[in-house]
């Protein structure tokens, strides 16, 4: 049976579930069943976060998927969380949620990005929080380490992130985008480079170029999988940086306000520090339809190993 760790500090799990899932080939990939009883990846993340001590769940979604989201997980999770004293809230990411003086460019269909997604929580979040992608599985260790870090923080601008080995985060079915991280001797993040079209190769990993060639990259380097431990002071900073982004963007149809890029800018200006928390858990997720069988098999093995019960919340 799931037992939630007790903490004197309120902490929230923030799940970014508003993505369009364009590479997934149709459908809402965040809501694809992958467990033996129809569980979706978010079920496992919520389970692990509550077990680690997080006592609030915030879903970031779009209004147009709200009904499907409620049917697949929202209503059910509210009941499960209520029985454990865990609060559930919603924040809504939209094209028109922009600072005063700005408007959405006509014809834009691409979301504004993960930075704006987190910014959508600005009216409801005032506690430390971990933010994750809805369609990624991170494992138990990362939630425990981030919760421990967050509950010990007393100052502003002291953040953390879960670090995964690049080679353990690739898809067999196409290129992925990863935040490649550099760290100092104390494990502090010094730079994040958002890198697109990283593919699995016979020698490990590489970055696919526009001409089809592949430049090798170290598969043992740490990467950000958008699992950040943040405090509420980041929200007004995101608001400030979003205004700058909108004022300076050169391609209003495609540019995105991405959380790793924002954090990297803050790092370079010395405004924040980010501790990289290494985790031995293997990341996996659903980027392409072809990824789903592997994810289903991965959860089956975790259940066989006793990591999870076949009835997750019992």
PyMOL commands that set and color helices and strands:
alter all, ss='L'
color gray80, all
select helices_A, chain A and resi 22-24+29-31+41-52+63-82+114-119+140-151+166-168+234-248+259-268+289-304
alter helices_A, ss='H'
color red, helices_A
select strands_A, chain A and resi 11-16+56-61+87-92+128-133+136-137+158-165+176-183+189-201+204-208+214-217+222-230+273-278+284-285
alter strands_A, ss='S'
color yellow, strands_A
deselect
rebuild
show_as cartoon
